[in-house]
């Protein structure tokens, strides 16, 4: 699901808002939950820059859908 929103080769932190806009609120919530898990895992591995990218993606989705 996350691969639908992020093109890691271009810019990891950018969300494809067109694809996200076609998702249901439930799907967006699922993506946010998965991003939170990945953010926490990255932070536990001391990969804080990666964790921050996940955090920023979560914030963008929350702003767009809440």
Secondary structure, 3 states (H helix, E strand, C coil): CHHHCECCCCCCCCECHHHHHCCCHHHHHHHHHHHHHHHHHHHHCCCHHHHHHHHHHHHHHHHHHC
